[in-house]
Amino acid sequence: MRFSLVLGCLLLLARLAAAADVFVDNDLGNDAFDGLSAQPSGNRGGPVRTFRKALRLARRGDRVVVANTGRPYRECLTLAGGNHSGDDLSPFTVIGNGATLDGTSPIQPQDWEHYRADVFRYRPRLKAYQMLYLGGKPAARAPAAAEDDPLVALRPLEWCLHEGAIYFRVEAEKSVYSYDLACCGDAVGITLHQVHGVVVADLVVQGYQLDGIAAHDLVRDCQLVGVTCRGNGRSGVSVTGSSEVAIESSQLLANTAPAVVSEGGEVIEAQPPQAAE
């Protein structure tokens, strides 16, 4: 009996010791490092530079710890299969520390073409569900117009998507060269596929053409905690197939697209616990 208890404790300690923190830093990091410490040390010790490398290093029940350097991480993440799932003792966790995952791509001034008057046109690579960003934030989108030519409804600094092209009206006596403009260059920020026991915490996901976070088939026991999804083209969070996602203390801003899209299921809003009588 005592031997079994001791053996059980040793196995528990071994499994706890096996879980690791993988550190990501897009300032100090290097993908040649081992990812096992937050600061560079020794020959190859220190944080990796990209989420992509961190997810290659991570194993079941690990934590990916992200440094908030003030500069966005311009990547797409895919969490899939056993290596990116939790175990009986700990979830697989992405700790964002308030960092931003950004899918926008700058539009070079020379890529705009003059359409007419003070309206300019740009043809993006991804043509549907597009977004225009002005100075790092979603630009004001003009409401859909009934006319064949919706551009008549554009006000200065507004934009619209028409027949696969982005149209943007500049201010009087200004050129499109005067503005910091970007559109969605990547489709999905975080893709979850066939994973369980996952926590994504304290992360901003913005500027993706389709979804900020997309849970595909067979995702269960997944939590989004303190996550902000904003300025994504189709939805902040998309849940499809036989998947379940719990969203806690998060901001899903419908400033550009529906906050949550669920296909084949329903969105259930948790009720606060009732006070004891």
N, C-alpha and C positions, 0 to 999 in steps of 0.2 A: 504494500500500500504506500509506504513512505517512498520506496524506490520509484514507483509510478508517478508520485507527486513531484519528486525532484526532476525526473526525466521530463515531465510535462512543463515544468518551469524553465528548464534548460532549452527545450524546443521553442517555447514562447520567446525567451530572450534572444535566441538565434534568429528568429523570424523578425523581431523588432530591429535587431542589429542589421539585418539584410536590407531593410528599407533605407533609401538614401535620398539626400537632397541634391538636385542637379541645378546649378546656378547659371542664370543667363544674364548677360550685361552687354548691351549694344554699344557701350563706350569702352569699357576696360576689357571686354571679353575677346576671345580668340577661339575659333572652332578647332584649333589644334590642341587646346587645353583639355584637361580631363573633366571639367565641370563640377568638381567636388568641393570647391571653396569659392567664397564670394569675392576674394581678392586674388590677383595674380601672385603666385609664389613658386619659387624653385624653377625647374626647367620647363615643365608643362602643366604645372598646377594653376588653377584659376577658373573663372567662369567661361563658358562658351559664349559666342557672340549671337547665335541665332537660335530661335525656337526649334528650327528644323534639326539642328545637331543635338539639342537637349532631348528631343523626343526619340532620337536614335539611341541615346545613351540610357534613357530612363527604362525602368522595369516595373513590374507589377507592384502597386502600393507605394511607389516613390512620390516625391514632391518636386515639381519644377518651380523654382523660386526666381522670380523676375525682378531685376533691378529697374526702378523707375528713374531713368536718367534725364527725363524731360524731353527726350527725342522719341518719336513713335517707332514701333517695330513694324516694318513694312513687309509682312509675311502672311501666308495662309497656313493654318495649322490643321492637321488631321490626327485625331486620336482614334485608333482602331485596334481591336483585338486585345488579347490577353496582356501584352506588355503595357498597355495604357489603361488597364482596369485596376480596380482596388482588389484587396484580398480580405480575409476574415478579420484582420487586425486594423487595417488602415485603408482609406480611399486613395486612389490616384488623384493627386491634387496639383492644380496650377494656381500659384499664388502670384497675382499680378502686381500687388503693392501700388495700385493706382496707375500703372503704366498703360499706354495706349497701343492697341493693335490697329493699324491704319491701312486700308486698301486703296487709297487714292493714288493717282498718278498725275504729276504735273502736266499741264497742257502748255507746250511751248508756244510763245507768241506767234511765231511764223506758221504754226499749224492752223491758226484761225484764218478764215477767208471772209472778206467783206461781203455781206449779203445785200443790204441796202440801207441808206440813211445811217443811223447809228446802231444797227443790228449786225452782229457778226455770227458766223456759223462754224461749227467744228463737228467733224464726223468721227466719233469714238470707235475704238475697236470692238467694244461690247456695246451693242446698240439698244438693247431693251433694259428697262428698269434703271436707267442711268441717273446719276446725280451730278450736279455741278457744285463745287466748293469754291468759295470766295474767301481768301484770307484765312484758310484753314477751317472754315465753318460752312455748313450748307447754305448756299445762296437761296434767296427767295424765289420760289417757283411760281410762275404765273398759272392761274387756274385754267383748266381746259376750256377752249372756246368753241363755239358752234360753227364759226365761219370756216371756210376752206383754208383760209390763211390765218392761223392763230396768232401770228406775230403782231397783229394790230393791237392786241391786248397787252403786249409787253410794256412794262414801265422800266425806267432806268434801274439797272442792277437786278432785274428779273431775268429769268431764263425759262425756256420750255424745251421739251423733247418732241420733235416733229419729224415723222418719217425717218427715224434712225439718226437724226442729227440734233445737236445741241445748238440752240439759238440764244444769244445773250445780248441784251441792250446795254450799251455803255451810257455813262452820263454825258451831258452836253459838253462839247468841245474836249472830250477825252477820247483816247484810243484804247483798244483792247490791250495794248502793251502796258497800260498803266496798272493792270490788276494781276494779283496772284491767283490764278485759276487752276483748278484740278478737277478731274472726274474719276469715276470708279475704274480702277485698272485691274482689280482682282474680283473674283466672283463671290467667294464665301470666306469669312474670317476664320471661324472654327468649325470644322466638320467632325461630328461624333458618329462613329459607325461600329456597331456590335461591341459596345463597351458597357461596363457596369461598375458601380462604385466609384464614380468620378465627381470631383468637386472643382469648379472653376470659380475663383474668388478674386474680387477687387481688381477688375480689369475693364478697360474701356475698349469697345469694339466699334469701329466706325468706318464709313466710306467704302463698303463693299457693294458690288453691283446687285447681287441677289440678297443673301442673308448675312446678318452679323454672325449668328450661331445657328447651325443646322444640325439637328439630330435625325439621323436616318434610321434605318431598320434596326431593331433589337438593341435599343439603348434603354437601360433601366438603372434605377437608383442613381440618377444623375442630378446634381444640384448646381444651380447658378446662384452665387451668393455675392451681393455687393457688386454686381456687374452692371455696366452701363452700355446699352446698345443705342447708337444714334446715327442718323444720316446714312442709313443703308437703303438700297434701292427697292427691294421687294419686302423685306420684313426685318425686324430686330432679331427675333428668334423664330425658327421654323422647326416644327416637330412633325415627322411623317412616319408612316408605317406603324409597326408595333413598338412604339417608343414612349417613354415617360420622362418628363423633365420637371423638376421642382425649381421654382424661381423665388428666391428670398431676398428681401432688402435690396432690390435691384431697380434700375431705371431703364425702362424700355420706351424710348421716346418715339412717339408716332409723328415726328416732325416732318418725315418724308415718306414713310411707308407704315403699314400696320405694325404695331408693336409685336404681336404674336400671331403666327399663322399655324394652324393645326389641321393636318389633312388626315381624314379617317378617324378622328377622335374628337375630343372636346377639351375646352379650357375650363378647369375647375378652380374657382377662387376660394382659397382657404379662409374660413371664418375664424375670427379671434375667439379664444376660449371664453366660455361663459363664466362669470363670477359665481362662486358658490353662494347658495342662498342661506 
